[in-house]
Amino acid sequence: MVSNSLELVLSAYMTKEDITHILPFITEWSADEASAIYWFQNCIIPAFSLTAAEVCLQYDAKILIEYLHSSKFGGYA
């Protein structure tokens, strides 16, 4: 179960609809909510040289969702 604090962090960067698409990716890869928030705000995604939060700000959350979806199936940029 995802608590409100992860959703609150994500809501600063994306719509509620985008949150419903991205949560499965983040929660699948994260040990807990704190590590999910840390990843989103601090870990660089090599394909963008940005954090997930920065991708959402500089591009759009949908770009991040597309990237995560493609990487899940072996497509890396």
N, C-alpha and C positions, 0 to 999 in steps of 0.2 A: 504494500500500500504506500502511496506517495502522500506525504503530508503537505499541508498548505505552504510551508516555507519554500520548498522547491518550486512549486507552482507560482508562488509570489515572485521569486527571482526570475523565473522564465517570463512572467507577465510583463516585466520591464522591457523585454526584448521582442516579444511576439504576441500574436493574437491567441485567444483561447483555442481556436481551431488548430493553429500551429502547435500549441502545447499538446493537444491530444495526439498529434502525429509524432512529436519528438519524444514524449515521455517513454514509450516502449524502448526506444534505442538507449536512452540515458539510463533507465533503471535496469535494463538487461546487463549493461556493462559495468555498473557501479555496485560496489559492495554495500553502500548505504547512502542515505540522503546527503550527508556531509560530503562524501566523495563525489557524488553527482554534481553538487553545486561547485565544488572545487574544480572538477574537470571543465564544466561549462565556462567558468570565469577565468581559469588560469592556464589550462593546457593548450599548447599550440597545436593546431591541425596543420601538418606539413603541406598539404595541398594548397592552403591559403596563406600560410605563415601568419595566421591569426588564431585567436581563441574562438570558441564557438560563439561567445557573446559578441566578439568583434565582427564575426561574419554576419551576424544578425544586424548589427548596427551599420556596417559599411555596405552590405548587400541587401539581404533579406533572409528571414528565417526559412523561407521555402528553399533557398539555395542550400542552406545547411541540411535541411531535411532530405533533399535530393542527394546530397553528398553522402549522408549517413546511410540512406537506403541503398545506394550503389555500392558503398564499401561493404555493406553486410553481405552482398552477393559477389564480392571479389573484384569490384571495379574500383581501382584507385587512381587518383590523379596526382 
